[in-house]
Amino acid sequence: MKRFKRALLISSTVLFSLISVNLLAQNSINRIVAVVDKGVILQSQLDEQVKQTYQRLPAEQRSSISRSDIEKRVLERMVMTELQLQIARRSSIKISDAEIEDSINRIASANKLSAQEFLEVLKKDGVTLKSFKNSIRDQMLVRRVQASYVHHEVKISEQEVKSFLSLLEQSQGDQATEYRLGHILIATPENASSEQMTEARKKAVNITKKLGNGENFSTLSITYSDASNALEGGDLGWMKLAQMPSLLTPYVEKMQVNEFSDPIESPSGFHIIQLFETRGQQKVMVTKTHVRHILIKINALISDQIAQERLLNLKQRIENGEDFAALARAHSEDRGSAISGGDLKWVQSGALVPAFESAMNKLAINEISLPVQSQFGWHLIQVLGREQQDNTQLMREAQARSQLQKRKADAAIEAWLIKLKDEAYIEYRIEH
């Protein structure tokens, strides 16, 4: 039985749950592999998650990773997921069917598949639509729970962003370069004994020997790493030098692509990193358009045809010399812009609804469109100017804020999950 803080203080409710669990185990061939507070994880659930994990691995890695290694890590993740799902149930947090459908459609689109093609891929991989939907629902519930309990506490000030960017500029190395790293952690307990440190160091050295013999980094991460992203192959994503933990920076600066480090000792254990890729930062140029419009909305009295006829009449009047701004103030039903003669000021790509933006982008400077329909009604559009703008600094600030947000949120979630697990009753019923 796993060590836990409340071993001597199991409530009558939990005890009753354990009795019920034992009866369930006796009366079912689907044995229980873990008890998590008032919930259980069944062998069939574990088998399904292990199967899905294997299916996500590259084909060349599947044969080189044992089931027991995958099972151990998947079960640990399922335990943590179950603890968070129990919070969701107690808090009445729900995910609608429509939200799940939207998520599946986005996944399909990201893989350049239609919804039907995506379902065929699932079927081919032996994954039922029901189990996939349940998996998506659980992931969304966990994210919502974490947002409720942790993310709202993470705040990033403008000064933090400025300081972070200043650190980027002052730090050594080519700051236009980003690095994609792999990471393996062989963890050691707090106040580890010399024997524990020696054993962990031997394990880390053995991993570097395997890397030297050509074994795949992500396979070794899945098999051996104690880091939270082990099942993702240890991929840390793209970072600049100043965004990395300071422990790793001196090593990364000297590494070539595909090179890996010797074990790096820290208070948390031994780290092994590999440099997967590098890339240079490019300028971010955006097109901004100065545009104005006149809007006629559809209602019980104004049909699509009437709206189009009104706008065609206004277009004719403008072409005959009347002032666009004066007609917008008199006729436009977009009251926010009508007072300014229909002026929407300078807008950049993605700021307006697709139908409006598509028509706007086809217009020459000072050209007036034919009536254009959007979900808001019918528009008469005129482009007054276009310019290219260097958005690199704004993008850098947004990336810095996002990086700081993620760093703080990850640390807060990790601490919260450790506390959640320490306070829970967990019993493993397979070798763990």
C-alpha positions in Angstrom: 0.0 0.0 0.0 1.2 3.4 -0.9 2.3 5.7 1.9 -0.3 8.3 2.7 -0.8 10.9 5.3 -4.2 9.9 6.5 -3.5 6.2 6.9 -4.7 6.2 10.5 -7.6 8.7 10.0 -9.7 6.9 7.3 -13.2 8.3 7.7 -16.2 6.0 8.0 -17.3 7.1 4.5 -14.0 6.1 3.0 -14.1 2.8 4.9 -17.6 2.1 3.6 -16.3 2.9 0.1 -13.5 0.4 0.6 -15.9 -2.3 1.7 -18.0 -1.6 -1.4 -14.9 -1.7 -3.6 -13.9 -5.1 -2.2 -17.4 -6.5 -2.9 -17.2 -5.2 -6.4 -13.8 -6.8 -6.9 -15.1 -10.2 -5.6 -18.2 -10.1 -7.9 -16.5 -9.0 -11.1 -13.9 -10.5 -13.3 -12.8 -6.9 -14.2 -10.4 -6.5 -11.3 -9.6 -3.2 -9.6 -6.1 -2.0 -10.1 -6.2 1.1 -7.9 -8.5 2.7 -5.2 -8.5 6.5 -5.3 -10.4 8.0 -2.4 -14.1 7.1 -3.2 -13.3 6.0 -6.7 -11.6 3.1 -8.4 -9.6 2.4 -11.6 -10.4 -0.9 -13.3 -8.1 -3.1 -15.3 -10.2 -2.5 -18.5 -9.8 1.3 -18.1 -6.0 0.9 -17.6 -5.8 -1.5 -20.6 -7.7 1.1 -22.8 -5.4 3.9 -21.8 -2.2 1.8 -22.3 -3.5 0.9 -25.8 -4.1 4.5 -26.7 -0.7 5.5 -25.4 1.0 2.8 -27.5 -1.0 4.0 -30.5 0.4 7.5 -30.1 4.0 6.3 -30.1 5.9 6.1 -33.4 5.9 2.6 -34.7 9.6 2.1 -34.2 9.3 2.8 -30.5 6.4 0.4 -29.7 8.4 -2.7 -29.7 11.2 -1.2 -27.5 9.1 -0.1 -24.6 7.7 -2.8 -22.2 4.1 -2.9 -21.2 5.1 -2.7 -17.5 6.9 0.6 -18.1 4.0 2.1 -19.9 1.4 0.7 -17.5 3.2 2.2 -14.5 3.3 5.7 -15.9 -0.2 5.5 -17.3 -1.7 4.3 -14.0 0.0 7.1 -12.1 -1.5 9.6 -14.6 -4.9 8.0 -14.3 -4.7 8.3 -10.5 -4.0 12.0 -10.7 -6.8 12.4 -13.3 -9.3 10.6 -11.1 -8.5 12.8 -8.1 -9.2 15.9 -10.3 -12.4 14.4 -11.8 -13.7 13.8 -8.3 -13.2 17.5 -7.6 -15.1 18.2 -10.8 -18.0 16.0 -9.7 -18.2 17.5 -6.3 -18.1 21.0 -7.8 -20.7 20.1 -10.4 -18.4 21.2 -13.2 -19.8 20.0 -16.5 -18.7 19.7 -20.2 -21.5 19.9 -22.7 -21.8 17.5 -25.7 -21.4 20.6 -28.0 -18.1 21.5 -26.4 -16.8 17.9 -27.0 -18.0 18.0 -30.6 -16.2 21.3 -31.2 -13.0 19.9 -29.7 -13.2 16.8 -31.9 -13.8 18.9 -35.0 -10.7 21.1 -34.1 -8.6 18.0 -33.7 -9.8 16.6 -37.0 -9.1 20.0 -38.7 -5.6 20.2 -37.2 -4.9 16.9 -38.8 -6.4 18.1 -42.1 -9.2 15.5 -41.9 -13.0 15.8 -42.2 -15.0 14.7 -39.2 -15.9 11.4 -41.1 -12.3 10.7 -42.0 -11.2 11.3 -38.4 -13.8 8.8 -37.2 -12.5 6.3 -39.7 -8.9 6.8 -38.3 -10.2 6.2 -34.8 -12.0 3.0 -35.9 -8.8 1.8 -37.7 -6.8 2.3 -34.5 -9.4 0.3 -32.5 -10.6 3.4 -30.5 -14.4 3.7 -30.2 -16.0 7.1 -30.6 -17.5 6.7 -27.1 -14.2 6.1 -25.4 -12.6 8.9 -27.3 -15.3 11.3 -26.3 -15.0 10.2 -22.7 -11.2 10.9 -22.9 -11.8 14.3 -24.4 -14.4 15.1 -21.7 -12.0 14.0 -18.9 -9.2 16.2 -20.4 -11.5 19.2 -20.5 -12.8 18.6 -17.0 -9.2 18.4 -15.7 -8.2 21.7 -17.4 -11.3 23.4 -16.0 -10.6 22.1 -12.5 -7.0 23.4 -12.8 -8.2 26.7 -14.1 -10.6 27.0 -11.2 -8.2 26.0 -8.4 -4.9 27.3 -9.8 -4.8 29.4 -12.9 -6.8 32.3 -11.6 -4.2 32.8 -8.9 -1.4 33.2 -11.5 -0.9 36.9 -12.4 1.7 38.4 -14.7 2.4 42.1 -14.3 3.7 44.5 -17.1 6.9 44.9 -15.0 7.5 41.2 -15.0 7.1 41.2 -18.8 9.5 44.1 -19.2 12.1 42.5 -16.8 11.8 39.2 -18.6 12.4 40.8 -22.0 15.3 42.8 -20.5 16.8 39.6 -19.3 16.5 38.1 -22.8 18.4 41.1 -24.3 21.1 41.1 -21.6 21.8 37.4 -21.5 24.7 35.9 -23.4 24.3 34.1 -26.7 22.3 34.6 -29.9 18.9 35.8 -28.6 17.3 35.3 -32.0 17.8 31.6 -31.6 15.3 29.3 -30.0 16.1 25.7 -28.9 13.8 22.7 -28.8 15.0 20.4 -26.0 14.3 16.9 -24.7 14.6 16.3 -21.0 15.0 13.1 -18.8 14.9 13.3 -15.0 16.1 10.6 -12.7 14.6 12.0 -9.5 16.0 11.7 -6.0 14.1 12.1 -2.7 14.6 15.2 -0.5 17.6 14.7 1.8 18.6 11.6 -0.3 21.2 9.3 1.2 24.6 8.8 -0.5 23.4 5.3 -1.5 20.3 6.8 -3.2 22.4 9.4 -5.0 24.8 6.8 -6.2 22.0 4.6 -7.5 20.3 7.5 -9.3 23.7 8.6 -10.8 24.3 5.0 -12.1 20.8 5.0 -13.7 21.4 8.3 -15.4 24.9 7.3 -16.7 23.3 4.1 -18.1 20.8 6.2 -20.0 23.6 8.3 -21.6 25.3 5.1 -22.6 22.1 3.9 -24.3 21.8 7.3 -26.1 25.4 6.9 -27.2 24.5 3.5 -28.7 21.8 5.2 -30.8 18.7 4.5 -28.7 15.8 7.0 -29.2 15.7 9.8 -26.6 11.9 9.9 -26.4 11.7 6.1 -25.9 14.2 6.4 -23.1 12.2 9.2 -21.6 9.0 7.2 -21.6 10.8 4.2 -20.1 12.9 5.9 -17.4 12.2 9.5 -16.8 10.5 10.7 -13.6 9.6 14.1 -15.2 5.9 15.0 -15.6 6.2 15.0 -19.4 7.8 11.6 -19.7 4.9 10.1 -21.7 5.4 13.0 -24.2 9.0 11.8 -24.8 10.4 14.5 -22.5 9.8 17.3 -25.2 10.2 20.7 -23.5 9.2 22.6 -26.6 10.8 25.8 -28.0 12.7 28.1 -25.6 15.3 30.9 -25.7 18.3 30.6 -23.5 16.9 33.0 -20.9 13.6 31.1 -20.8 15.4 27.9 -19.7 16.1 26.8 -16.1 19.5 28.4 -15.4 20.9 24.9 -14.6 20.6 23.9 -18.2 21.7 27.1 -20.0 25.5 26.6 -19.9 25.1 23.2 -21.4 22.7 24.2 -24.2 24.9 27.1 -25.3 27.6 24.6 -26.3 25.5 21.8 -27.8 25.0 20.9 -31.4 21.7 19.6 -32.8 21.1 15.9 -31.7 23.9 16.2 -29.1 23.0 15.1 -25.5 24.5 16.0 -22.2 26.1 14.0 -19.4 24.0 13.7 -16.3 23.5 17.1 -14.7 23.0 17.0 -10.9 20.5 19.2 -9.1 18.6 19.0 -5.8 15.8 17.2 -7.5 18.0 14.6 -9.1 19.9 14.0 -12.3 19.0 15.6 -15.6 19.9 14.6 -19.2 19.0 16.9 -22.1 19.2 16.6 -25.8 19.1 19.4 -28.3 16.5 18.4 -30.9 16.4 21.5 -33.1 17.2 25.2 -33.3 15.5 28.0 -35.2 16.0 31.8 -35.6 13.3 34.3 -34.8 11.9 36.1 -37.9 10.3 39.5 -38.1 6.5 39.4 -37.6 4.9 41.6 -40.3 1.2 42.2 -40.3 -1.1 44.1 -42.7 -3.2 46.8 -41.2 -6.2 48.3 -43.1 -7.9 51.6 -42.6 -11.6 50.8 -43.3 -15.0 52.3 -42.9 -18.5 50.9 -43.6 -22.2 51.5 -43.5 -24.4 48.7 -42.0 -28.0 47.9 -42.6 -29.4 45.3 -40.3 -32.1 42.7 -41.2 -35.3 42.6 -39.2 -39.1 41.9 -39.6 -39.4 45.0 -41.8 -36.0 45.0 -43.6 -35.4 41.9 -45.8 -32.1 41.0 -47.4 -33.3 42.4 -50.7 -34.4 45.8 -49.2 -31.0 46.1 -47.4 -29.0 45.5 -50.5 -31.1 48.0 -52.5 -30.6 50.7 -49.8 -26.8 50.1 -49.9 -26.7 50.1 -53.7 -28.5 53.5 -53.6 -26.1 54.9 -51.1 -23.1 53.6 -53.2 -24.5 55.4 -56.2 -24.9 58.6 -54.2 -21.3 58.4 -53.0 -20.0 57.8 -56.5 -22.0 60.9 -57.6 -20.1 63.0 -55.1 -21.9 62.8 -51.7 -19.8 62.3 -48.6 -19.4 58.7 -47.3 -19.0 59.8 -43.7 -22.1 62.0 -43.8 -24.2 59.1 -45.2 -22.8 56.7 -42.7 -23.8 59.0 -39.8 -27.3 59.3 -41.3 -27.9 55.7 -42.3 -25.5 53.2 -40.7 -27.0 51.0 -37.9 -23.6 50.3 -36.4 -24.0 53.1 -33.9 -20.5 52.6 -32.5 -18.8 53.6 -35.8 -21.6 55.7 -37.3 -20.8 58.7 -35.1 -17.3 58.7 -36.7 -18.6 58.5 -40.2 -18.5 54.6 -40.2 -14.7 54.7 -39.5 -13.4 51.4 -38.0 -9.9 52.9 -37.8 -6.8 50.7 -38.5 -7.6 47.0 -38.1 -5.2 44.1 -38.5 -5.8 40.6 -40.0 -8.2 38.5 -37.9 -9.9 41.5 -36.1 -13.1 41.4 -38.2 -15.6 38.7 -39.1 -14.4 36.5 -42.0 -17.1 37.6 -44.6 -16.3 41.3 -44.0 -12.5 40.8 -43.9 -12.5 38.7 -47.1 -14.4 41.4 -49.0 -12.3 44.2 -47.5 -9.0 42.5 -48.6 -10.1 42.4 -52.2 -10.7 46.2 -52.4 -8.3 48.7 -53.8 -7.6 51.9 -51.9 -10.7 54.2 -51.9 -12.7 51.5 -53.7 -16.3 51.0 -52.5 -17.6 47.4 -52.3 -20.9 46.0 -53.5 -23.2 45.1 -50.5 -21.5 42.4 -48.4 -23.4 40.1 -46.0 -22.2 39.1 -42.6 -23.9 37.7 -39.5 -24.6 41.4 -38.5 -26.4 42.4 -41.7 -25.3 44.0 -44.9 -22.3 46.3 -45.3 -21.0 48.9 -47.7 -17.2 48.9 -47.3 -14.6 51.4 -48.3 -10.8 50.9 -47.8 -9.0 54.2 -47.0 -5.4 52.8 -46.6 -3.1 49.8 -46.1 0.3 49.4 -44.5 2.7 46.8 -43.4 3.5 47.0 -39.7 6.4 45.3 -37.8 4.6 43.5 -35.0 7.7 41.7 -33.7 7.9 43.7 -30.4 4.2 43.1 -29.6 4.7 39.4 -30.5 7.7 39.2 -28.2 5.8 40.7 -25.4 2.9 38.3 -25.9 5.3 35.4 -26.1 7.0 36.6 -22.9 3.7 36.9 -21.1 2.6 33.5 -22.3 6.0 31.9 -21.2 5.8 33.5 -17.7 2.1 32.5 -17.4 2.9 28.9 -18.3 6.0 28.8 -16.0 4.0 30.1 -13.0 1.0 28.0 -13.8 3.0 24.8 -14.2 4.8 25.3 -10.9 1.5 26.1 -9.1 -0.3 23.1 -10.6 2.7 20.8 -9.8 2.6 21.9 -6.1 -1.2 21.6 -6.0 -1.1 18.1 -7.4 1.5 17.0 -4.9 -0.7 18.3 -2.1 -3.8 16.7 -3.6 -2.1 13.3 -3.8 -0.6 13.5 -0.3 -4.0 14.2 1.2 -5.7 11.4 -0.7 -6.3 7.7 0.1 -4.6 5.7 -2.7 -4.1 2.0 -2.8 -2.4 0.2 -5.7 -3.5 -3.3 -6.4 -0.9 -4.2 -9.0 2.8 -4.0 -8.6 3.7 -0.3 -8.8 
